Amino acid sequence: MTLPYPIECQDVTTLAVQTQEAPYFARKCIDAFDRLYEESATRTKFFSVAIHPYAAGQPHAIKYLEQIYEHVAKSTGVLIWNGREIFDWYAKAPEKFVGPSK
């Protein structure tokens, strides 16, 4: 099983590679979440954010990471899971996630 691992909503990509400021990282993640949340009205969507303690976990950036989590948590019907919880959900009925038959 491959778990969602985003490139654009990843602190290292945004903060270190693109050298953007932490508020931009928060805005980008919140915008991505809002779009996926809107689309989730018709089918399940995953919003993933990849974080590393040496990037978004730094004192100057942590409040922006908290803003992302606070924004996501206030949305109705959203589950906040780690990788193990996603795997457990999938493993209960993997046949539901198989693509169309030929």
C-alpha positions as CSV (number, residue, x, y, z in Angstrom):
1,M,0.0,0.0,0.0
2,T,1.2,3.5,-0.8
3,L,0.2,6.2,1.5
4,P,-0.4,9.8,0.4
5,Y,2.9,11.8,0.6
6,P,2.5,15.3,-0.9
7,I,5.2,17.3,-2.6
8,E,3.5,20.6,-2.6
9,C,2.0,20.4,0.9
10,Q,5.4,19.4,2.4
11,D,7.3,21.7,4.7
12,V,10.8,20.8,3.2
13,T,9.7,21.5,-0.3
14,T,8.1,24.8,0.6
15,L,10.4,26.1,3.3
16,A,13.8,24.8,2.3
17,V,13.7,24.1,-1.4
18,Q,11.4,26.9,-2.5
19,T,12.6,29.1,0.4
20,Q,9.1,30.4,1.1
21,E,8.1,31.7,4.5
22,A,6.1,29.7,7.0
23,P,2.9,31.8,6.5
24,Y,3.0,30.9,2.8
25,F,3.2,27.2,3.7
26,A,0.1,27.5,5.9
27,R,-1.8,29.4,3.2
28,K,-0.9,26.8,0.6
29,C,-1.9,23.9,2.7
30,I,-5.2,25.5,3.8
31,D,-6.1,26.4,0.2
32,A,-5.3,22.8,-0.9
33,F,-7.4,21.4,2.0
34,D,-10.3,23.8,1.2
35,R,-10.4,22.6,-2.4
36,L,-10.3,18.9,-1.6
37,Y,-12.9,19.5,1.1
38,E,-15.2,21.0,-1.5
39,E,-14.6,18.1,-3.9
40,S,-15.2,15.6,-1.1
41,A,-19.0,16.3,-1.3
42,T,-19.1,13.7,-4.1
43,R,-16.4,11.3,-3.1
44,T,-13.8,10.7,-0.4
45,K,-10.6,12.7,-0.6
46,F,-7.3,12.7,1.2
47,F,-5.5,15.8,2.2
48,S,-2.0,15.1,3.3
49,V,0.6,17.3,4.8
50,A,4.2,16.1,5.2
51,I,6.0,17.7,8.1
52,H,9.5,17.3,9.6
53,P,10.7,18.6,13.0
54,Y,13.7,20.3,11.4
55,A,11.4,22.4,9.1
56,A,7.8,23.2,10.2
57,G,8.6,22.1,13.8
58,Q,10.9,25.0,14.4
59,P,9.9,27.7,16.8
60,H,9.4,30.3,14.1
61,A,7.2,28.0,12.0
62,I,5.2,25.9,14.5
63,K,2.3,28.4,14.9
64,Y,1.7,28.1,11.1
65,L,1.6,24.4,11.3
66,E,-0.9,24.7,14.2
67,Q,-3.0,27.0,12.0
68,I,-3.3,24.2,9.4
69,Y,-4.4,21.6,11.9
70,E,-6.9,24.0,13.5
71,H,-8.4,24.8,10.2
72,V,-8.7,21.2,9.2
73,A,-10.1,20.1,12.6
74,K,-13.0,22.6,12.5
75,S,-14.4,21.1,9.3
76,T,-17.4,18.8,9.6
77,G,-16.9,15.2,8.6
78,V,-13.1,15.3,8.5
79,L,-11.1,12.5,10.0
80,I,-7.5,13.2,11.1
81,W,-5.5,10.1,10.8
82,N,-1.9,9.0,10.8
83,G,-0.6,6.5,8.2
84,R,-1.4,3.5,10.4
85,E,-5.1,4.5,10.7
86,I,-5.3,5.0,7.0
87,F,-3.9,1.6,6.4
88,D,-6.3,0.0,8.9
89,W,-9.3,1.6,7.2
90,Y,-8.1,0.4,3.8
91,A,-7.3,-3.1,5.0
92,K,-10.9,-3.7,6.2
93,A,-12.2,-3.7,2.6
94,P,-9.5,-3.3,-0.1
95,E,-11.9,-4.5,-2.8
96,K,-13.8,-1.2,-2.5
97,F,-10.8,0.6,-3.9
98,V,-10.0,-1.5,-6.9
99,G,-10.4,0.3,-10.2
100,P,-13.0,-0.6,-12.9
101,S,-12.9,-4.0,-14.4
102,K,-12.0,-4.3,-18.1
